Amino acid sequence: MKCATIKNGEECAFMAESGCSYKDGRCYPVVEKCEGCERIKEYGGEKYCTSYPEPAVKWAHGACNFATHVKATVDKSGQVKINPLKASKRAARGR
Ligand code: SF4
């Protein structure tokens, strides 16, 4: 259904006849770690994720799996490592 709250007019799985069914009836702005992701879109002067209603949750346990700007890998010790995609491409080009 189309959102009638923050992302007004956008198709959203959380929208229902009775209103937004997500936590407290709304979605939440992106977090600092989202910066650089292509899924960010501005609504009413605030940045939101077009794929997920609460970006902070996506980053709570490692890297967001929808992110377009980073890729998470798990090293031998089980630590999650976050690799910036664009920065590594720039480095590969030599500048
Ligand atoms: S896809 Fe993930 S990293 Fe990108 S804006 Fe959404 S929550 Fe943030």
Residues whose N, C-alpha, C, O or C-beta is under 5 A from the ligand:
A	BS01	SF4	V30 K33 C34 C37 R39 I40 C49 S51 Y52 P55 K58 C64 F66 A67 T68
